[in-house]
Amino acid sequence: MRVQRSAAGLWQMLHTRRWLLVAPSLALWWMLGQVDKINISLVIADPSFLQELKLQGRYGELGGLMSAFLLGYGASVFLWGFLVDRFGPRRCLIAGTACWVFIMLAMSRATTLEELLAARFLLGAAEGNMWPVSNALTNRWFPSREHSRAQTFWLSGASLGTTVGVPLVTGLIAASSWRGMMAALAAISLVVIVNFSFIANQPRSQKGMRPSEVEEIESDRNSAGAVPLMSFRELLRSASFWLITVCMIIAVTTIFTMIQWTPSFVTAERHLTRESMSGTLTAGYAMATAVAMLMGYISDRTMQRALTAAGMSLAFTVLVLPAALLLPPVGGAVLLALLSATPLATAALNGALLHTLVRPEAVARGTGIYSGVASIVPALIGPYGFGKLISALNGRYWGGFAFLAFLNLIGAGCYVALHRMSSRTAAVAAMASARERSE
């Protein structure tokens, strides 16, 4: 009977406008954005690109292509957070997406490394709206009890983007060179602008929205908080917020470093062919998507988001070096791709944790702060630093993977601290509520 009720509830949830329209649209946006982000990881494994721009063996500069993106992202996301709260997520989404379409076209015509670095910086600045927009729409459109699932659902679009992007970008490069691939991706991204022309900022403003669903969302939002939510200023003074920021730094460093360097690693050091690499990583990224969504479901069901993230971080710490060094090439490549589930899941859970701290009208600004910091720092220590470690170790990659394992061990400790702090805060709030009722 309990299983039947759960199945009926899931069926009803999936037939709401928020799950039929908003969640898939956000996932598609993240999927296309991720393809635009990660195409550079396959471009730097393309011999014709390296020869054309004379970049053979220049690992630090190649890592800088992803770091330039993260710097642009981090520099802009602070501003995007305020713009989203001021003008609404829908307008900001359409404006940012239009910008990245033009930038992708510019990248297709780049002739020097410097031009590519500048374009990657601007692409990051255009895509800096993604976290504030998505977090704001999640907070407005989904009941609090669904926030982890909603976050992992649309963020799984990033994993799907990697899954789809590897064979898509590989095929486009083979068919029309890396320049033709960039132009084709710019055209595909126009789909997002069309799609979000039909989605409102608030469920109450959406055409065809059932009043019962609006009531469900708003009543849950009003009754969900076990502790008082903070203003934006209070949030900036909160230790919990800065612990979430540290966790986000680790998640962003891990995901972009892994995505940038795994294709190069499995072809250069594990000697997989480009065709074998494409199929193997695609399988691993597909499994990572499923695992990340499962973790979102578990964290919503248990409401133990920090402990779920801690477990994922520990799993990454234990498994990443064996995947890179001990397993056979194909098995190791699959596991490395699968381990991208950890930063995907923890990044989503960070957003859900933020929603429990701050008032809805300040969610985008809070997101802008923590995701901005969590983009600038990885730009300095992530893909670029990984490339420098490869150079220092004479072309070997193990030092970079050990560094990522150490970072995720720190992340696990931060999540445990977050769990303890939230438990104490909830206990104090419960005691205060009990005193009020007794009086």
C-alpha positions in Angstrom: 0.0 0.0 0.0 2.8 2.4 0.9 4.6 1.6 -2.5 1.3 2.3 -4.3 0.8 5.7 -2.6 4.4 6.6 -3.4 3.9 5.6 -7.1 0.6 7.5 -7.2 2.3 10.6 -5.7 5.2 10.4 -8.2 2.8 10.1 -11.1 0.8 13.1 -10.0 3.9 15.2 -9.5 5.2 14.4 -13.0 2.0 15.6 -14.5 2.3 19.1 -13.1 3.2 22.1 -15.2 6.4 22.6 -13.2 7.7 19.0 -14.1 6.3 18.9 -17.7 7.4 22.4 -18.7 9.9 24.2 -16.4 12.2 21.3 -15.3 12.7 19.9 -18.9 13.2 23.4 -20.3 15.9 24.1 -17.7 17.5 20.7 -18.3 17.6 21.4 -22.1 19.2 24.8 -21.4 21.9 23.3 -19.2 22.5 20.5 -21.7 23.1 22.9 -24.6 25.1 25.2 -22.4 27.3 22.3 -21.3 27.9 21.3 -24.9 29.1 24.9 -25.6 31.3 24.7 -22.5 33.0 21.4 -22.9 33.6 21.3 -26.7 37.0 22.8 -25.9 38.0 19.5 -24.1 37.6 17.7 -27.4 39.1 20.5 -29.5 42.4 20.3 -27.6 42.5 16.6 -28.3 42.2 17.3 -32.1 45.6 17.2 -33.8 44.6 19.6 -36.6 43.6 22.2 -34.0 46.9 21.8 -32.1 48.8 22.1 -35.3 46.9 25.0 -36.7 47.4 27.1 -33.6 50.8 25.7 -32.7 49.8 24.4 -29.3 51.4 21.0 -29.2 52.7 20.2 -25.6 51.6 23.6 -24.2 49.5 22.0 -21.4 49.2 25.1 -19.3 47.9 27.2 -22.1 45.4 24.5 -23.1 44.2 24.3 -19.5 43.8 28.1 -19.6 41.0 27.8 -22.2 38.8 26.3 -19.5 40.2 28.6 -16.8 39.4 31.7 -19.0 35.8 30.5 -19.2 35.6 30.1 -15.4 37.1 33.6 -14.9 34.5 35.1 -17.2 31.8 33.2 -15.4 32.9 34.2 -12.0 33.4 37.8 -12.9 29.8 38.1 -14.3 27.8 35.9 -12.0 27.8 38.4 -9.2 26.2 40.9 -11.5 23.8 38.3 -12.9 22.5 37.5 -9.4 21.4 41.1 -8.9 20.0 41.4 -12.4 17.9 38.3 -11.9 16.4 39.6 -8.7 15.8 43.0 -10.3 14.5 42.1 -13.8 13.4 38.4 -13.4 15.0 35.2 -14.4 13.2 34.9 -17.8 14.6 38.1 -19.3 18.1 37.4 -18.0 18.0 33.9 -19.4 17.1 35.0 -22.9 19.6 37.9 -22.9 22.5 35.7 -21.7 21.7 33.0 -24.2 21.6 35.4 -27.1 25.0 36.7 -26.1 26.6 33.2 -26.1 25.2 32.5 -29.5 27.1 35.4 -31.0 30.3 34.5 -29.0 30.2 30.9 -30.3 30.1 32.3 -33.8 33.1 34.5 -33.0 35.0 31.5 -31.7 34.5 29.7 -35.0 36.5 32.5 -36.7 39.4 32.8 -34.1 42.9 32.5 -35.5 45.1 32.8 -32.4 45.2 31.4 -28.9 44.7 35.0 -27.5 41.4 35.3 -29.5 40.2 32.0 -28.2 41.1 32.9 -24.6 39.1 36.2 -25.0 36.1 34.4 -26.5 36.1 31.8 -23.8 36.2 34.5 -21.2 33.2 36.2 -22.8 31.4 32.9 -23.2 31.8 32.4 -19.4 30.5 35.9 -18.8 27.4 35.2 -20.9 26.7 31.8 -19.2 27.2 33.3 -15.8 23.4 33.8 -15.6 22.8 30.0 -15.5 23.0 29.4 -11.7 21.1 32.5 -10.6 18.4 32.0 -13.1 18.0 28.3 -12.4 18.1 28.7 -8.7 15.5 31.5 -8.8 13.1 29.5 -11.0 13.5 26.5 -8.8 12.7 28.5 -5.7 9.6 30.1 -7.4 8.2 27.1 -9.3 8.9 24.1 -7.0 7.7 23.2 -3.5 10.5 23.1 -0.9 10.2 19.3 -0.6 11.1 18.9 -4.3 14.1 21.3 -4.4 16.8 18.6 -4.5 15.0 16.6 -7.2 14.4 19.7 -9.2 18.0 20.9 -8.9 19.5 17.5 -9.8 17.0 17.2 -12.7 18.0 20.4 -14.5 21.6 20.0 -13.5 21.6 16.5 -15.0 21.2 18.5 -18.2 24.9 19.3 -17.8 25.8 15.6 -17.5 23.5 14.9 -20.5 25.2 17.7 -22.3 28.5 16.0 -21.7 27.0 12.6 -22.7 25.5 13.9 -25.9 28.3 16.5 -26.5 31.1 14.0 -26.7 29.8 12.1 -29.8 28.1 15.2 -31.2 31.2 17.4 -31.0 33.4 14.5 -32.2 31.2 14.0 -35.2 30.9 17.7 -36.0 34.7 18.1 -35.9 35.1 15.1 -38.2 32.5 16.5 -40.6 33.3 20.2 -40.7 36.4 20.8 -38.6 36.5 22.5 -35.2 35.4 25.8 -36.7 32.3 24.3 -38.3 31.4 22.6 -35.0 31.5 26.0 -33.2 29.1 27.6 -35.7 26.7 24.6 -35.6 26.5 24.8 -31.8 25.7 28.5 -32.0 22.7 27.8 -34.2 21.5 24.9 -32.0 21.5 27.2 -28.9 18.8 29.4 -30.5 16.3 26.7 -29.4 16.6 27.9 -25.8 15.4 31.4 -26.6 12.3 30.1 -28.4 11.6 27.6 -25.6 11.6 30.1 -22.7 9.5 32.6 -24.6 6.5 30.5 -23.3 7.6 30.3 -19.6 6.7 32.9 -17.0 8.8 34.1 -14.0 6.1 32.9 -11.5 3.7 30.0 -11.6 0.8 32.4 -10.8 1.6 34.2 -14.1 1.8 31.1 -16.3 -0.9 30.7 -18.9 -3.0 27.5 -18.4 -1.6 27.0 -14.8 -4.1 25.1 -12.5 -4.9 27.1 -9.3 -4.4 23.9 -7.3 -0.8 23.6 -8.4 -0.2 27.3 -7.6 -1.6 26.7 -4.2 0.5 23.5 -3.7 3.7 25.4 -4.5 3.0 28.5 -2.4 1.6 26.7 0.6 4.6 24.4 0.8 7.0 27.3 0.4 5.3 29.2 3.3 5.3 26.2 5.7 8.6 24.5 4.8 11.1 26.4 6.9 12.0 24.9 10.2 14.1 27.9 11.0 13.7 31.6 10.1 15.1 32.4 6.7 17.8 35.1 6.5 18.0 38.3 4.6 20.7 38.8 2.0 22.9 40.8 4.6 22.4 38.1 7.2 23.3 35.4 4.7 26.7 37.1 4.0 27.4 36.9 7.8 26.5 33.2 8.0 29.1 30.5 8.5 26.8 28.0 6.8 26.7 30.1 3.6 30.5 30.2 3.4 30.8 26.5 4.0 28.4 26.0 1.1 30.6 28.3 -0.9 33.7 26.2 -0.2 31.8 23.1 -1.2 30.8 24.8 -4.4 34.4 25.7 -5.1 35.3 22.0 -4.8 32.4 20.9 -7.0 33.1 23.4 -9.8 36.9 22.7 -9.7 36.2 18.9 -9.9 33.7 18.9 -12.7 35.4 21.3 -15.0 38.9 19.8 -14.4 37.6 16.3 -15.0 35.6 17.3 -18.1 38.5 19.3 -19.6 41.3 16.7 -19.0 39.7 13.2 -19.0 39.4 13.0 -22.9 43.1 14.0 -23.2 44.1 11.6 -20.4 42.4 8.5 -21.8 43.8 9.1 -25.3 47.3 10.3 -24.4 48.1 8.1 -21.3 45.7 5.2 -21.6 46.0 5.0 -25.4 42.3 4.8 -26.3 41.4 5.8 -29.9 39.3 8.9 -30.3 36.4 6.6 -31.4 36.8 4.3 -28.4 37.2 7.3 -26.1 33.9 8.9 -27.4 31.8 5.8 -26.8 33.4 4.9 -23.4 33.0 8.4 -21.9 29.5 8.7 -23.3 28.5 5.5 -21.4 30.1 6.8 -18.2 28.5 10.2 -18.4 25.1 8.6 -19.0 25.5 6.5 -15.8 26.6 9.6 -14.0 23.4 11.4 -14.9 21.3 8.6 -13.4 23.4 8.5 -10.2 23.2 12.2 -9.7 19.4 12.1 -10.1 19.1 9.2 -7.7 21.1 11.2 -5.1 18.7 14.1 -5.5 15.8 11.8 -4.9 17.4 10.2 -1.8 18.3 13.6 -0.3 14.7 14.8 -0.7 13.2 11.6 0.8 15.6 11.7 3.8 16.0 15.5 4.0 19.6 14.8 4.8 21.2 16.8 2.0 24.5 17.6 3.7 25.1 13.9 4.7 24.2 12.7 1.2 26.8 15.2 -0.3 29.4 14.1 2.2 29.0 10.4 1.2 29.3 11.3 -2.5 32.5 13.4 -1.8 34.1 10.5 0.1 33.2 8.1 -2.7 35.1 10.3 -5.2 38.1 10.6 -2.9 38.4 6.8 -2.6 37.8 5.9 -6.3 39.4 8.5 -8.5 43.0 7.4 -8.2 42.2 3.6 -8.7 40.1 4.6 -11.8 43.0 6.6 -13.3 45.9 4.3 -12.4 44.8 0.7 -11.6 41.9 -0.2 -13.8 42.2 -1.3 -17.5 41.9 1.6 -19.9 38.2 1.1 -20.8 37.1 0.4 -17.3 39.1 3.3 -15.9 37.6 5.7 -18.5 34.1 4.7 -17.7 34.7 5.1 -13.9 36.3 8.5 -14.4 33.3 9.7 -16.3 30.9 8.1 -13.8 32.7 10.0 -11.0 31.4 13.2 -12.5 28.2 12.3 -10.7 29.8 13.5 -7.5 30.3 17.2 -8.4 27.0 17.2 -10.3 25.1 16.0 -7.3 26.9 18.1 -4.7 26.5 21.2 -6.8 22.7 20.6 -7.0 22.5 19.8 -3.2 24.4 23.1 -2.5 21.6 25.0 -4.2 19.0 23.1 -2.1 20.9 23.8 1.0 21.0 27.5 0.1 17.2 27.6 -0.2 16.9 26.5 3.4 18.9 29.6 4.5 17.8 32.6 2.6 14.5 34.3 1.7 13.2 33.7 -1.8 13.7 37.3 -2.9 17.4 37.0 -2.2 18.1 33.6 -3.7 19.5 34.8 -7.0 21.9 37.3 -5.2 23.0 34.6 -2.8 23.6 32.2 -5.8 25.5 34.9 -7.6 27.9 35.3 -4.7 28.6 31.7 -4.0 28.7 30.6 -7.6 30.8 33.6 -8.6 33.5 32.8 -5.9 33.2 29.2 -6.9 34.1 30.0 -10.5 37.0 32.4 -9.9 38.9 30.2 -7.5 38.6 27.0 -9.7 39.9 29.1 -12.7 43.1 29.6 -10.8 43.5 26.1 -9.3 41.4 23.8 -11.5 42.0 23.0 -15.3 45.0 25.4 -15.5 46.6 24.0 -12.3 46.0 20.4 -13.5 47.7 21.3 -16.8 50.7 22.7 -14.9 50.9 19.5 -12.8 51.0 17.4 -16.0 53.9 19.5 -17.2 55.7 19.2 -13.8 55.3 15.4 -13.9 56.6 15.1 -17.5 53.3 14.5 -19.1 51.9 12.2 -16.3 48.4 12.9 -14.9 48.4 11.2 -11.5 49.3 14.3 -9.5 46.2 16.1 -10.8 43.8 13.3 -9.8 45.4 13.1 -6.4 44.8 16.8 -6.0 41.1 16.4 -6.8 40.8 13.5 -4.3 42.3 15.7 -1.6 39.8 18.5 -2.4 36.8 16.2 -2.2 38.0 14.9 1.2 37.9 18.5 2.4 34.4 18.8 0.9 33.2 15.8 2.8 34.4 17.4 6.1 32.6 20.7 5.2 29.3 18.8 4.6 29.6 17.0 7.9 30.1 20.4 9.6 27.1 21.8 7.7 24.9 18.9 8.9 25.9 19.5 12.5 25.3 23.2 12.3 21.9 22.8 10.8 20.9 20.2 13.3 21.8 22.5 16.2 19.9 25.4 14.6 16.8 23.3 14.0 16.9 22.0 17.6 17.1 25.6 18.9 14.2 26.7 16.7 12.1 23.7 17.8 12.7 24.5 21.4 11.7 28.1 20.9 8.6 27.1 19.1 7.7 24.7 21.9 8.1 27.5 24.4 5.8 29.8 22.4 3.1 27.1 22.2 3.3 26.4 26.0 2.9 30.1 26.8 
